[in-house]
Amino acid sequence: MPKGYWVSAYRTISDPEKLAAYNELAPGAVKAGGGRVFARDGRIVAHEAGIAERTILIEFDSFEQAVAAYESAAYQEALAALSDGVERDFRIIEGTD
């Protein structure tokens, strides 16, 4: 079964306090949903239209599990804390195998 991935590329961080509140809640929600963080805040080399800002990659056992984790009450609480504190490109994608 193909795995599922959250890919989150931050364009701007306008409110570090909201991001900090999100960072308190999101890891627990991700872990409870079965997610494993593969990359976060490491070195970035941006190409083409990319922006060298915070980027996160999280793996789940399936695409469905990734969607369910996003829709969970715990992650929705983290999103509410984040609110308009950042602008990011967030995608859930299915792996190739």
N, C-alpha and C positions, 0 to 999 in steps of 0.2 A: 504494500500500500504506500503511495507517495506521501511524503511528509508535508507538513504545512509550515509556512514561515511568515513571521511578521518582519517587515522591512520598514524602518522608520528613519527618514532623513530630515533633520531639522534645517529649515531655511533661516529662521531667526529665533532668538530667545529674547523676548521683550520683558519678561517678568521672572527673574531668577527665583523669587520666593514661591511663585506658583509652581515652577518646575521642581523646586525642593519638596513642596507638599506632594506633588505627583510621585516623586522619587521615593517618598516614604511609603506610599500605598501600592504602587505598580508592581514592585518585585514580588510581593506576597501574592498578588492576584495572578501574576504570570506563573509562579511556581504552583499555586493551587490548580491552575488550568493545565498543568503538565508541560509548561514551556521551559526551555533551556536557553540561556543567553549565550550566544556564540561570539558576539562582538559588541563592544560598547565603548565609546569614547577613546578608542585607540587612535593611532596615527592614520591620517587620511590624505590621499592624493586625489584631488578632484580633476576630472577630465570633462571635456565637452561642456554641457550645461550644468555640471555638478557644482556643488558648493561644499567647501571643506569645513563643515560644521558637524555637530554631534550626529552620529549614525549608529543605529541599533539593529542587530540581527538576532532573532529568536526563533528557535526550532521547536515544532510540536510533532507528535507522532503521526498526525494526519491533518489534512486541510480542515476537515470538520472540527477537529479539536481546537485548531487555531481560531476558527470563527467563533466557536462556543466560548473560548476564553475571552475574546474581545467583548462578546455580548454579556458576559457574566456581571452580576451585580457588583462584585469586588472591583473589576476593572472599570466599570462605569463610574464608580465612586472616585477612582484615581483620575479618570478623564474629567470629571466635574471639578476636581481640585486644580487640574491643569488649566482648564477653561481656555481663556484667550492669552495665556502666558507665553505661547510659542506659536510659530507657524511651521508646520511640518508636512511632509509627504509620507503618509502612512498607508501601507499596502499589506494585504494578506495574499500570499501566493502559494500555489501548489508546486511541490517539488517534481522532478522528472521521474523519480522512481522510489 
